[in-house]
Amino acid sequence: MIHITLPDGSVKTFEENVTPMDVAKSISEGFARNVISANFNGTTVETVTPLTTDGSLVLYTWNDSEGKTAFWHSSAHVLAQAIEELYKGAKLTIGPAIDNGFYYDVDFGNHVVSEKDFKAIEDKMLEIARGKHDFKMRSATKAEALELYKGNEFKTELITNLEDGTITFCDHATFTDLCRGGHIPNTGIIKAVKILSVAGAYWRGNENNPQLTRVYAISFPKQKELTEYIELLEEAKKRDHRKLGKELELFTFSAKVGQGLPLWLPKGAALRERLENFLKAAQKKAGYEMVITPHIGQKELYVTSGHYAKYGADSFQPIHTPKEGEEFLLKPMNCPHHCEIYNHSQWSYKDLPKRYAEFGTVYRYEQSGELHGLTRVRGFTQDDAHLFCTPDQLDTEFKNVIDLVLYVFGSLGFENFTAQVSLRDPENPDKYIGSLENWEKAESAIMSATIDKGLNYTVKTGEAAFYGPKLDFMVKDALGRQWQLGTIQVDYNLPERFDLTYKGSDNELHRPVMIHRAPFGSMERFIAILLEHTAGNFPLWLMPTQAIILSISEKYEKYAEKVLNLLENDEIRALVDHRNETIGKKIREAEMQKHPFMIIIGEQEEKENKITVRMHGGEDLGMISIEDFSKIIKAEISKTLKPF
C-alpha cells in the first residue's frame, strides 16, 4: 500500500500502481472528468502514470495554469502531426507551450506557409482531435531515437546531447514525437483550435543557425472559449501600444538609429517626465537621494558584480579604447554603479539606511526576433533604487518599498494584482552566487515582509535573480492579461563582492544588506503596458493634454487664447486647435487623440464668459464657468493621485 498526500493535507491509501486518474475518481467522478494533468512529488506526470511510492499529488484541470500548460503542450503534438500529414518532407524541431497557446518550429523545405493555409491546418488538427487518441509515453534507446529521426538534423542534434536511458517519446494516433511528458489524457479533450500567426525563427535562437518557420496557435476545451479569446485579440489589436503610440505621437523607431532603440517624441517625453516627477516626489518623501551614473563602465566592474558572467552573452560587445587592454561595457544594470557610490565614504550605522535612486538607462543586446515595440528593447530606462541598510532595518525598509509600489499601482489604476515570491532552485546552485546562509536569510526576510503586509502571494521556486530572491508584482490589465510590474529584491551578495561596510555601534565593521527596487520596472515597458491597459486614456493627472479648446470660427480665437491662459494659470494642460476646420471634424479628431475634455468656444460662450465642455466619449457637461471647470479637473485628479 502507498500513501498519497493531497493539497489540502489529507492522506489517502491506495494499492501500488494507482494512477493520478484513479485518485481523482476516488475523490469524485465529476472532478475526475475535468482532470487533465498531474504533478507527483514536484514532477509533472501523466494522468495514467503508475504511482509506486508514497508522495504528494496535485491534480490539475483546465482552470489551473499547469493544466493549461499540459493542454497546450499536448495540442502542439497534434499541430505537429497535422503539419507532418499536410506537408510531406517537413522537418519538425521543437514545440513548447507558452503563456497563451503554443508554437512549433518547422523546416518546411520548399513549402511556404501563410495565412491562407491556416484553415487547412486547423481542420486537420480537429480531425485528429476527434479521434480521441490517447497520449502514451515510452522510453527509447539513443540508437532507436537516432534511427527514427534519420534525415532530421534538428531532432538528431537534440538526441545527440541526451544520455542513453533518459530518452522518451510520446505516441498518439500514428504520430510519435521526442518528448519529456506532461500531457492531457487524450486528443478528444481538444475541441477548438486557432492558428494565430507564422514567423521566422532561428534554430535554437541562434542567428548563425538555419531559419525555421514558427507556427503559433492556441486551443481550448470549448468553442465558446475560443470565440471569447478571438474577441479579446481584436480588442488587444485596438489597444496595441505600437498603434496607439503612433496615433498619439508618443514615440517612434528609426532603422538608422537601430533596432530596439526607441525615440521619444515631445508628447511621449513629456509623459515620461510626468511619470518620473511623480515617482521622484514620492521617493523624496520616503527619504531617497537621486544619483546619476554613466552609461558605460569598465568591464571589471561587471566581472566583480557577476553581471558579466550572467549577462555577458546578452550584452553589447566590449568597447575597446586606444589604451591597450582597456575595455568598457554599455551597462546592463545600474546596481554595480550604486555599490561604488556607497563605497565613496565610510558610513556609520547612524547614517543608514542609504537610499540611492536613479532613472538609469541600461543596455542589453536582445535578438532581433525578440524585439517588440517598447516591451522588448535594447536600451531602456529603469526607475532603479538601491537601499543599503543594517540587518535590523531590513524588514522595515522592505515593507516601506512595498507601500511605495502599491502607491504607484493605485495612482495609475492597476488594481488587480498578486505578489510572486521568487526563490532559488535548490537543485541548481550553479545558477546563483553567494552562500547558502545568505540566501536563507534573504528568502526568510522576503517571506516575512510579504506575509506581514497581507499580500495575496504565490511562491515560484527557481525564479530568483542570480544574486538574490525577489518579490514581483503580477498585474492583470483591463483585458485580463498578466504582466510582471514592479520588483523588490534582497541581496546579501553584492555587498560582499564590493566589500561594502559600515561601522556598527560596537565600532567594528559590518556588512550592509542591499535592497534592489523598481516600481515601474522599465519606463519603456511600463508605458507600453499602461497604454494598452488604458487604451490610451491615461489617468487625467498623466494625460499629455487634459483639455483641448475648439473654437467654432476664427472670430473667437482671442477668447480661446484667454481661456487657455486662465487654464494654464491653474496648472491645467490645455491647447487650442487653431485649424480652419469644421467644429465637427475638430471634435472627431479630438476624440481620436483621447483628449479627456473638449472645450467648445462660440458666440454664447464668449458673451457669458463661460465654456461649453464635452468629455471624451461624448458626455456633455453643458456651459459652465472656467472656475467650475478647473474644480472638475482637480476633483477628478484627486480621485487617483493622492499624496504619498
C-alpha positions in Angstrom: 0.0 0.0 0.0 1.1 3.6 -0.7 0.0 6.9 0.9 -0.9 9.8 -1.3 -1.0 13.3 0.2 -3.4 15.8 -1.4 -3.0 19.6 -1.5 -5.5 20.0 1.4 -3.2 17.9 3.6 -5.5 14.8 3.6 -3.8 11.4 3.0 -5.4 8.6 1.0 -4.2 5.0 0.9 -4.1 3.0 -2.3 -2.6 -0.1 -3.8 0.7 0.3 -5.6 0.4 1.3 -9.3 -2.6 3.5 -8.7 -2.7 6.3 -11.3 -3.5 10.0 -10.7 -6.8 9.5 -12.6 -7.7 6.7 -10.2 -7.0 9.1 -7.3 -9.2 11.7 -9.0 -12.0 9.2 -9.4 -11.8 8.3 -5.7 -12.5 12.0 -4.9 -15.5 12.2 -7.3 -16.3 11.1 -10.8 -17.3 14.7 -11.7 -13.9 16.0 -10.6 -12.1 13.2 -12.5 -13.8 14.2 -15.7 -12.1 17.6 -15.5 -8.7 16.4 -14.5 -6.2 16.8 -17.4 -2.8 16.8 -15.8 -0.9 15.9 -12.6 2.2 16.5 -10.5 3.7 13.9 -8.2 6.4 14.9 -5.8 7.2 18.0 -7.8 7.4 16.3 -11.2 4.8 16.5 -13.9 3.4 13.1 -14.7 0.7 11.7 -17.0 -2.8 11.0 -15.5 -2.2 7.3 -16.3 1.3 7.2 -14.7 1.5 4.3 -12.1 2.4 5.6 -8.7 4.6 3.2 -6.7 5.8 5.2 -3.7 4.4 7.5 -1.0 4.2 11.1 -2.2 2.3 14.4 -2.7 -0.1 14.6 -5.6 -1.6 17.7 -7.3 -4.4 17.2 -9.8 -4.9 19.9 -12.4 -7.9 21.0 -14.5 -8.2 23.5 -17.4 -8.7 26.2 -14.8 -5.1 25.8 -13.4 -2.2 27.3 -15.2 -0.4 23.9 -15.0 -3.5 22.3 -16.7 -3.4 24.8 -19.5 0.3 24.1 -20.0 -0.4 20.4 -20.4 -3.3 21.1 -22.7 -1.3 23.4 -24.9 1.8 21.1 -24.9 -0.4 18.2 -26.0 -2.0 20.4 -28.7 1.5 21.2 -30.0 1.8 17.4 -30.7 -1.5 17.5 -32.6 -0.3 20.5 -34.6 3.0 18.7 -35.4 1.0 15.6 -36.7 -1.2 17.9 -38.8 1.8 19.6 -40.4 3.6 16.2 -41.0 0.5 14.9 -42.8 -0.2 18.1 -44.8 3.4 19.0 -45.8 5.4 15.9 -46.9 9.0 16.3 -46.1 8.6 19.0 -43.4 11.1 18.6 -40.6 9.8 19.0 -37.1 12.0 20.6 -34.4 10.5 21.7 -31.1 7.0 22.8 -30.0 6.5 24.1 -26.4 3.5 25.5 -24.6 3.8 29.3 -24.0 1.8 31.8 -21.9 -1.1 31.8 -24.3 -1.1 28.7 -26.5 1.9 27.0 -28.1 4.1 27.0 -31.2 6.0 24.6 -33.3 9.2 25.4 -35.2 9.3 23.6 -38.5 11.6 23.4 -41.6 9.0 23.4 -44.3 11.6 22.9 -47.1 10.1 24.3 -50.3 6.7 24.9 -48.8 5.8 28.5 -47.9 3.1 28.6 -45.2 0.9 31.7 -44.9 -2.4 32.8 -43.6 -4.3 31.1 -46.5 -3.1 27.7 -45.1 -4.3 28.3 -41.6 -7.8 26.8 -42.0 -6.5 23.6 -43.6 -4.1 23.1 -40.6 -6.9 23.8 -38.2 -9.3 21.4 -39.9 -6.6 18.7 -39.9 -6.0 19.3 -36.2 -9.6 19.0 -35.3 -9.9 15.8 -37.4 -7.1 14.3 -35.4 -8.5 15.5 -32.1 -11.9 13.9 -32.8 -10.2 10.5 -32.9 -9.8 10.7 -29.1 -6.3 9.2 -29.3 -4.6 8.5 -26.0 -1.2 10.2 -25.3 1.2 7.4 -24.4 4.8 7.8 -23.1 7.5 5.3 -23.8 11.3 5.0 -23.4 13.7 4.5 -26.3 17.4 3.9 -26.6 19.6 6.6 -28.1 20.2 4.3 -31.1 16.5 3.8 -31.7 15.9 7.6 -31.4 18.6 8.4 -33.9 17.3 5.8 -36.3 13.8 7.3 -36.1 15.0 10.8 -36.9 17.5 9.8 -39.6 17.4 12.7 -42.0 16.1 15.2 -39.5 19.3 17.1 -38.4 17.4 19.1 -35.8 16.0 16.2 -33.8 19.3 14.4 -34.3 21.1 17.3 -32.7 18.7 17.2 -29.7 19.1 13.4 -29.3 22.9 13.6 -29.6 23.0 15.8 -26.5 20.9 13.4 -24.4 22.1 10.5 -22.3 21.0 6.9 -23.1 18.3 5.9 -20.7 16.8 9.4 -20.4 15.1 9.5 -23.8 11.3 9.2 -24.1 8.8 9.5 -26.8 5.1 10.4 -26.8 2.8 8.5 -29.2 -0.7 9.3 -30.2 -2.6 8.0 -33.3 0.0 7.3 -35.9 2.3 10.1 -34.7 5.3 10.0 -32.4 7.5 12.8 -31.1 10.5 13.2 -28.9 9.1 14.4 -25.6 9.7 14.5 -21.8 6.0 14.2 -20.9 3.2 16.2 -19.4 0.0 15.5 -21.5 -3.7 15.5 -21.2 -5.4 12.1 -21.3 -6.4 12.1 -25.0 -6.8 14.3 -28.0 -10.6 14.4 -27.7 -10.4 17.0 -25.0 -9.2 19.5 -27.6 -12.4 21.0 -29.1 -11.3 24.3 -30.7 -8.1 25.4 -32.3 -6.8 28.6 -34.0 -3.6 29.1 -35.9 -2.6 32.6 -34.9 0.4 33.5 -37.0 3.6 32.4 -38.6 7.0 34.0 -38.1 10.7 33.3 -38.8 12.7 31.8 -36.0 16.4 30.7 -35.9 17.0 27.1 -34.8 17.7 27.3 -31.0 17.6 31.1 -31.2 21.0 31.4 -32.8 21.3 33.8 -35.8 24.0 31.6 -37.2 21.7 28.6 -37.4 19.1 27.8 -40.2 15.9 29.9 -40.1 12.7 27.9 -39.5 9.0 28.8 -39.6 7.4 29.2 -36.2 3.7 28.4 -36.3 1.8 30.0 -33.4 -1.5 28.5 -32.3 -3.9 28.2 -29.4 -6.5 25.6 -28.4 -9.4 25.3 -25.9 -11.7 22.6 -24.5 -14.8 24.6 -25.6 -15.6 26.5 -28.8 -17.1 29.3 -26.7 -13.7 30.0 -25.0 -12.0 30.3 -28.4 -14.7 32.8 -29.6 -14.1 34.9 -26.4 -10.4 34.7 -26.9 -10.6 35.9 -30.5 -12.8 38.8 -29.4 -10.1 39.6 -26.8 -7.4 39.5 -29.5 -9.4 42.0 -31.6 -9.6 44.3 -28.6 -5.9 43.9 -27.9 -5.2 44.9 -31.5 -7.1 48.2 -31.0 -5.0 48.7 -27.8 -1.7 47.7 -29.2 0.8 50.2 -27.8 2.7 50.4 -31.1 -0.5 51.5 -32.8 -1.6 53.9 -30.0 2.0 55.3 -29.6 2.0 56.3 -33.3 -1.6 57.7 -33.2 -0.9 59.7 -30.0 2.6 60.7 -31.3 4.4 59.4 -28.2 7.4 57.5 -29.7 8.9 56.2 -32.9 11.7 54.0 -34.1 14.4 54.6 -36.8 16.3 52.0 -38.8 19.2 54.4 -39.0 19.3 54.7 -35.2 19.0 51.0 -34.7 16.5 48.2 -33.8 15.2 48.2 -30.3 16.2 51.8 -29.6 13.0 54.0 -29.2 12.9 57.7 -29.9 10.6 59.7 -27.6 8.6 62.4 -29.4 7.7 65.6 -27.5 4.4 64.3 -26.2 6.0 61.0 -25.1 8.9 62.7 -23.5 6.5 64.9 -21.5 4.6 61.8 -20.5 7.8 60.2 -19.2 8.8 63.3 -17.4 5.5 63.4 -15.5 5.9 59.8 -14.5 9.4 60.4 -13.4 8.4 63.5 -11.4 5.5 61.6 -9.8 7.9 58.9 -8.5 10.6 61.4 -7.6 8.2 63.3 -5.4 7.1 60.1 -3.6 10.7 59.0 -3.3 11.8 62.3 -1.8 9.1 61.9 0.9 10.4 58.4 1.5 14.0 59.6 2.1 15.6 58.6 -1.3 18.5 60.6 -2.7 18.8 60.9 -6.5 22.1 59.9 -8.1 23.4 59.8 -11.7 25.8 57.2 -13.2 27.5 56.8 -16.6 26.1 54.8 -19.4 29.3 52.7 -19.5 31.6 51.1 -17.0 34.9 49.2 -17.1 34.4 45.5 -17.8 36.0 44.7 -14.4 33.1 46.4 -12.7 30.6 43.9 -14.1 33.0 41.0 -13.6 33.1 41.9 -9.9 29.3 42.2 -9.7 28.8 38.9 -11.5 26.8 40.5 -14.3 29.4 39.8 -16.9 29.3 36.1 -16.3 25.4 36.1 -16.3 24.6 38.8 -18.8 27.8 38.9 -21.0 26.2 36.9 -23.8 23.2 39.2 -23.9 25.2 42.5 -23.6 26.7 44.6 -26.4 30.3 43.7 -27.1 33.0 45.4 -25.1 34.1 48.9 -26.2 37.9 49.0 -26.8 39.7 52.2 -26.1 43.0 53.4 -27.6 44.7 52.1 -24.4 45.7 48.5 -24.9 43.7 46.0 -22.9 41.2 48.6 -21.7 37.6 47.5 -22.1 34.3 49.2 -21.3 30.7 47.9 -21.5 27.4 49.6 -22.0 25.9 49.0 -18.6 23.5 46.1 -18.4 22.4 47.0 -14.8 22.7 50.1 -12.5 23.4 48.3 -9.2 27.2 47.9 -9.6 27.5 51.7 -10.1 25.3 52.3 -7.0 27.6 50.0 -4.9 30.5 52.2 -5.9 28.6 55.3 -4.9 28.0 53.8 -1.5 31.7 52.9 -1.3 32.9 56.5 -1.8 32.6 57.1 2.0 32.8 55.1 5.2 29.4 55.0 6.8 28.3 54.5 10.4 25.2 52.6 11.4 23.8 56.0 12.3 24.0 57.0 8.6 21.9 54.0 7.4 19.8 53.4 5.6 21.2 55.0 2.4 18.6 55.1 -0.4 20.0 55.9 -3.8 17.6 56.3 -6.7 18.2 56.8 -10.4 16.3 56.8 -13.7 19.3 54.9 -15.3 19.4 53.7 -18.9 20.8 50.2 -19.4 21.5 48.1 -22.5 21.1 44.5 -23.4 21.6 43.0 -26.9 18.2 41.3 -27.4 17.9 39.1 -30.5 16.2 41.0 -33.3 13.4 38.4 -33.4 12.6 39.0 -29.7 12.2 42.8 -30.1 8.7 44.0 -29.7 7.7 47.7 -29.6 8.5 49.1 -26.2 8.0 45.9 -24.3 11.3 44.3 -25.5 14.0 46.8 -26.5 17.8 47.0 -26.4 18.1 50.3 -24.5 15.7 51.0 -21.6 15.5 53.2 -18.5 14.9 51.6 -15.1 13.4 53.5 -12.2 16.1 51.9 -10.2 16.9 52.4 -6.5 19.2 50.5 -4.2 18.9 50.7 -0.4 21.8 49.9 1.9 20.7 49.1 5.5 21.6 47.2 8.6 20.1 43.7 9.1 17.8 45.2 11.8 16.4 47.7 9.3 15.8 45.2 6.5 12.2 44.3 7.5 11.0 47.9 7.9 12.8 49.1 4.7 11.3 46.2 2.6 7.8 46.9 3.8 8.2 50.6 3.1 9.2 49.7 -0.5 6.0 47.5 -0.8 4.0 50.6 0.3 5.7 52.7 -2.4 4.9 50.1 -5.1 1.3 49.9 -4.0 1.0 53.7 -4.1 2.3 53.7 -7.7 -0.2 51.0 -8.7 -3.1 52.8 -7.1 -2.3 56.1 -8.7 -2.2 54.5 -12.2 -5.3 52.3 -12.0 -3.6 48.9 -11.6 -6.0 47.4 -9.0 -5.9 43.7 -9.9 -2.6 42.2 -8.9 -0.9 39.4 -6.9 2.6 39.1 -5.5 5.0 36.4 -6.5 7.9 35.4 -4.2 10.7 34.1 -6.4 13.1 31.8 -4.6 16.3 30.0 -5.8 16.2 26.5 -7.2 18.0 24.3 -4.6 18.6 21.7 -7.3 20.7 24.1 -9.4 23.0 26.0 -7.1 25.3 27.0 -10.1 22.7 29.4 -11.3 23.4 31.7 -8.3 26.1 33.5 -6.5 26.6 33.7 -2.7 26.5 31.5 0.3 23.5 29.3 1.3 23.4 31.1 4.6 22.9 34.5 2.9 20.2 33.1 0.6 18.3 31.6 3.5 18.4 35.0 5.3 17.3 36.9 2.2 14.4 34.4 1.5 13.2 34.5 5.1 13.2 38.3 5.0 11.0 38.5 1.9 8.6 35.8 3.1 8.2 37.6 6.5 7.5 41.0 5.0 5.1 39.6 2.4 3.1 37.8 5.0 3.1 40.7 7.4 1.8 43.1 4.7 -1.1 40.8 4.0 -0.3 40.4 0.3 -2.0 37.8 -1.8 1.0 35.9 -3.0 2.3 32.8 -4.7 5.8 31.2 -4.4 7.9 30.3 -7.5 10.9 28.2 -6.9 13.8 28.8 -9.4 12.7 32.3 -10.5 15.0 34.2 -8.2 17.6 36.7 -9.6 21.1 35.2 -9.7 22.2 37.4 -6.7 19.1 37.1 -4.5 15.4 36.3 -4.1 12.7 38.8 -5.2 9.1 39.9 -4.8 7.5 40.6 -8.1 4.1 42.1 -8.6 1.9 40.3 -11.2 -0.7 42.8 -12.5 -3.7 42.0 -14.6 -4.6 44.6 -17.2 -8.1 45.6 -18.5 -8.0 42.6 -20.9 -7.2 40.1 -18.1 -3.6 39.7 -19.3 -0.9 39.3 -16.6 2.2 41.4 -16.6 5.1 41.5 -14.2 5.4 45.1 -12.9 7.4 46.2 -10.0 10.1 44.2 -8.3 11.9 44.2 -4.9 14.9 42.1 -4.3 17.0 41.3 -1.2 20.7 40.9 -1.8 23.4 39.9 0.7 25.8 39.0 -2.1 26.8 42.2 -3.9 27.7 43.9 -0.6 30.2 41.1 -0.2 31.5 41.2 -3.8 32.1 45.0 -3.5 33.3 44.8 0.1 30.7 47.3 1.4 30.9 48.0 5.1 29.5 50.3 7.8 30.8 50.9 11.3 28.5 49.4 13.9 27.7 50.6 17.5 30.5 48.2 18.6 32.9 50.2 16.5 33.5 47.2 14.3 32.9 46.9 10.5 29.8 45.2 9.4 28.2 44.2 6.0 25.1 46.1 4.9 22.1 44.4 3.3 21.1 45.7 -0.1 17.6 46.0 -1.5 17.0 46.4 -5.2 13.8 48.1 -6.2 12.0 49.3 -9.3 8.2 50.0 -9.1 7.9 50.7 -12.8 10.5 48.2 -13.9 11.5 49.9 -17.1 9.9 53.1 -18.3 9.5 51.8 -21.8 7.8 48.6 -20.9 5.7 50.3 -18.2 4.4 52.9 -20.6 3.6 50.2 -23.2 1.5 48.2 -20.7 -0.2 51.4 -19.3 -1.1 52.4 -22.9 -2.7 49.0 -23.6 -4.4 48.9 -20.1 -6.0 52.3 -20.5 -6.3 52.1 -24.3 -4.5 55.5 -24.3 -7.0 57.0 -21.9 -4.4 57.7 -19.2 -5.4 58.9 -15.7 -6.2 62.6 -16.0 -3.2 63.7 -14.0 -0.9 62.0 -16.5 -2.6 62.9 -19.8 -0.3 65.0 -22.2 -3.2 67.3 -22.8 -6.1 67.5 -20.3 -8.3 69.8 -22.4 -8.4 71.0 -26.0 -10.1 74.2 -26.9 -12.1 74.2 -30.1 -13.4 77.5 -31.4 -16.4 77.4 -33.8 -14.8 80.0 -36.0 -11.8 82.4 -36.2 -13.9 85.2 -34.6 -13.5 83.5 -31.2 -9.7 82.8 -31.4 -8.9 85.7 -29.0 -11.4 84.4 -26.4 -9.9 80.9 -26.9 -6.5 82.2 -26.0 -7.9 83.9 -22.9 -9.4 80.6 -21.8 -6.1 78.9 -22.4 -4.2 81.4 -20.3 -6.6 81.0 -17.4 -6.4 77.2 -17.5 -2.6 77.3 -17.7 -2.5 79.7 -14.7 -4.5 77.0 -12.9 -1.9 74.4 -13.9 -4.2 72.6 -16.3 -2.6 71.3 -19.5 -4.5 72.6 -22.5 -4.1 73.6 -26.1 -6.0 75.4 -28.8 -6.9 73.8 -32.1 -6.3 76.8 -34.4 -7.1 75.0 -37.7 -9.6 76.3 -40.1 -11.8 73.2 -39.9 -15.4 72.5 -39.0 -16.2 72.0 -35.4 -17.5 68.5 -36.1 -14.2 67.5 -37.6 -12.3 69.0 -34.7 -14.4 67.1 -32.2 -13.9 63.8 -34.1 -10.2 64.2 -34.2 -10.0 65.3 -30.6 -11.8 62.0 -29.7 -9.2 60.0 -31.7 -6.5 61.8 -29.8 -8.0 60.8 -26.5 -8.3 64.3 -25.1 -10.2 64.0 -21.9 -12.1 67.3 -22.2 -13.1 69.3 -25.2 -13.9 73.0 -24.6 -16.1 74.5 -27.3 -16.0 78.2 -27.8 -18.6 80.3 -29.7 -20.7 83.4 -29.6 -22.7 82.5 -26.5 -19.7 81.3 -24.5 -17.7 84.5 -25.2 -20.8 86.6 -24.4 -21.3 84.9 -21.0 -17.5 84.5 -20.3 -18.1 80.7 -20.0 -17.2 77.5 -21.8 -19.1 74.5 -23.1 -17.5 71.3 -22.1 -17.7 67.9 -23.7 -16.0 64.8 -22.2 -14.1 62.1 -24.2 -16.7 59.5 -25.1 -19.5 62.0 -25.7 -20.9 63.1 -22.3 -21.9 66.8 -22.4 -21.3 68.9 -19.3 -23.0 71.9 -20.8 -22.0 75.5 -20.3 -20.1 76.2 -17.2 -17.6 78.8 -15.8 -13.9 78.3 -16.2 -13.5 78.3 -12.5 -16.0 75.4 -12.2 -14.2 73.5 -14.9 -10.9 73.8 -13.0 -12.6 72.4 -9.9 -13.9 69.4 -12.0 -10.4 68.7 -13.3 -8.8 68.9 -9.8 -11.6 66.8 -8.2 -11.1 64.1 -10.9 -7.3 64.1 -10.4 -7.7 63.8 -6.6 -9.6 60.5 -7.1 -6.4 58.7 -8.2 -3.5 60.9 -7.4 -3.3 61.1 -3.6 -0.3 62.2 -1.5 2.2 59.5 -0.6 
